[in-house]
Amino acid sequence: MSKTKLHKMGYRKGRDCYFKTRRVRVRPETKATVQVQLRGHGWYDVRAIERGMVYSSELLKGVRQLRQWESFAFCT
C-alpha cells in the first residue's frame, strides 16, 4: 500500500494517518471514519470509528483487505 494509492482511493492526509469519512448507508444520520496508518513494506493498520465504537486491525496488506474494511465500516 502506498500514499499515492490511498490518495486515489479518496483518503486524505491527517496528522499521523490517512482517513476517509462517509455517512453510513444503513443509518444516514451517523458518520463513519476509516483511518489507515502505514507501516513498512506495504503493511498498514486500519481503524474504523462509528459513534464512539472503535474497531481496529493490525498488519493488513493489499487493496482487497482495505476495501473489505471500508464495506464493513460504511455498511455498503
Helices and strands as residue ranges (DSSP letters): H 3-8, E 12-13, E 18-23, E 31-38, G 40-42, E 43-50, E 53-61, H 63-74
